[in-house]
């Protein structure tokens, strides 16, 4: 499957959203800024509560593949998807999946939900993974050509697990 710029950006947003602990409005505002979500000027506590609900459902899409289609349909059904072309923040022309002034939760849910749905439509849902490192529960999308990625980050979890295996072999 060819991953377009839009799809890579949206899947990255989904992974970032699921993996980011959202304990404060400032956490959500930072995520919105980092992922360049076109949102209203101010993120509120109501936005935080709504995004947490969507985030929990998106996490379940990664971790319960037998129920993922049903969960994605439920998430997408709760949004008012409005496609529009946009250029902002130095990004090339890309699609936004909600109205410009839609609440941030709706924007994130539509964008992430449609990106994940595209993987399912193309039979690529097995690319949705949970990190194999002991003690790590982060999710990721395996965009590698041979679909062999097992760690959320090879520099942290991958190195940690390889070093632990090396130490274990040396002790024998």
C-alpha positions in Angstrom: 0.0 0.0 0.0 1.3 3.4 -0.9 1.1 5.8 2.1 0.2 9.3 0.9 1.3 12.4 2.8 -2.2 12.8 4.2 -2.4 9.3 5.4 1.0 9.3 7.0 0.1 12.6 8.8 -3.3 11.4 9.9 -2.0 8.0 11.1 0.8 9.8 13.0 -1.9 12.0 14.6 -3.9 8.8 15.6 -0.8 7.2 17.2 0.2 10.4 18.9 -3.3 10.9 20.3 -3.5 7.3 21.6 -0.1 7.4 23.2 -0.3 10.9 24.7 -1.6 11.1 28.3 -4.1 13.8 28.2 -4.5 14.9 31.9 -4.9 18.7 31.3 -6.2 21.1 28.8 -2.6 22.2 28.2 -1.7 18.6 27.2 -4.5 18.7 24.6 -3.5 22.2 23.4 0.1 20.9 23.0 -1.1 17.9 20.9 -3.3 20.2 18.8 -0.2 22.5 18.2 2.2 19.6 17.6 -0.1 17.8 15.1 -1.2 21.1 13.4 -4.9 20.5 14.0 -6.9 23.4 12.7 -8.8 24.1 15.8 -10.7 26.9 17.5 -8.4 29.5 19.2 -9.0 28.0 22.7 -9.1 24.4 23.7 -11.5 23.8 26.7 -12.2 21.3 29.4 -15.2 20.1 27.4 -12.9 19.5 24.4 -10.5 17.5 26.7 -13.3 15.2 27.9 -14.6 14.6 24.4 -11.1 13.9 23.0 -10.4 11.4 25.9 -13.5 9.4 24.9 -12.4 9.3 21.2 -8.8 8.5 22.2 -10.0 5.5 24.3 -12.0 4.2 21.4 -9.1 4.7 19.0 -6.9 2.8 21.4 -9.3 -0.1 21.3 -9.2 -0.1 17.5 -5.4 -0.9 17.8 -5.8 -3.5 20.6 -9.1 -5.3 19.7 -9.0 -6.0 16.0 -12.1 -8.2 16.1 -14.2 -5.2 17.1 -12.2 -2.5 15.2 -14.6 -2.0 12.3 -17.6 -1.6 14.7 -15.6 0.9 16.8 -14.5 2.9 13.8 -18.0 3.0 12.4 -19.3 4.3 15.8 -16.6 6.9 15.9 -17.1 8.1 12.4 -20.9 8.1 12.8 -20.5 10.6 15.6 -18.7 13.2 13.4 -19.9 15.5 10.6 -17.3 14.6 8.0 -16.9 17.6 5.6 -14.0 17.2 3.2 -12.1 20.3 2.2 -8.7 21.0 0.7 -6.3 23.0 2.8 -2.8 24.4 2.8 -1.4 25.7 6.1 1.7 25.7 8.3 4.0 24.9 5.3 2.2 21.6 4.6 1.4 20.7 1.0 -2.2 20.6 -0.2 -4.1 18.0 1.9 -7.6 17.0 3.0 -9.2 18.1 6.2 -12.1 15.9 7.2 -14.2 18.4 9.2 -15.4 21.9 9.1 -12.7 24.5 10.0 -14.4 25.6 13.2 -15.6 22.2 14.3 -14.8 21.2 17.9 -11.3 19.8 18.2 -12.6 16.4 19.3 -14.6 16.1 16.1 -11.7 17.2 14.0 -9.3 14.6 15.6 -11.9 11.8 15.5 -12.8 12.4 11.8 -9.1 12.7 10.8 -7.8 9.7 12.7 -10.9 7.6 12.2 -10.8 8.0 8.4 -7.1 7.3 8.3 -7.5 4.1 10.2 -10.5 3.2 8.1 -8.4 3.5 5.0 -6.1 0.8 6.4 -9.0 -1.5 6.9 -10.4 -0.8 3.4 -7.1 -1.8 1.8 -6.7 -4.9 4.0 -3.8 -3.4 5.9 -5.2 -3.5 9.4 -2.5 -5.8 10.6 -0.2 -2.8 10.4 -1.8 -1.5 13.6 0.4 -2.8 16.5 1.1 -2.5 20.1 4.8 -2.3 21.2 6.3 -5.8 22.0 8.7 -4.3 24.6 8.1 -5.5 28.1 6.3 -2.8 30.1 5.4 -0.7 27.0 1.8 -0.4 25.9 2.3 2.3 23.2 0.7 1.7 19.8 2.1 2.4 16.4 1.5 1.8 12.7 4.0 -0.5 11.0 4.6 1.3 7.7 7.7 -0.7 6.9 7.8 -2.5 3.6 8.1 -6.0 5.0 5.7 -5.4 8.0 8.2 -6.6 10.6 8.4 -3.7 13.0 7.6 -4.8 16.6 8.7 -1.8 18.8 7.1 1.6 19.0 10.6 3.1 18.8 13.7 1.2 17.9 15.9 3.7 19.7 14.2 3.3 23.1 12.2 0.1 23.4 14.1 -1.7 20.7 17.5 -0.9 22.1 16.3 -1.7 25.7 15.0 -5.1 24.7 18.1 -5.9 22.6 20.4 -4.9 25.4 18.4 -7.0 27.9 18.6 -10.0 25.6 22.4 -9.5 25.1 22.9 -9.3 28.9 20.8 -12.5 29.3 23.0 -14.3 26.8 26.2 -13.2 28.4 25.0 -14.5 31.8 24.6 -18.0 30.5 
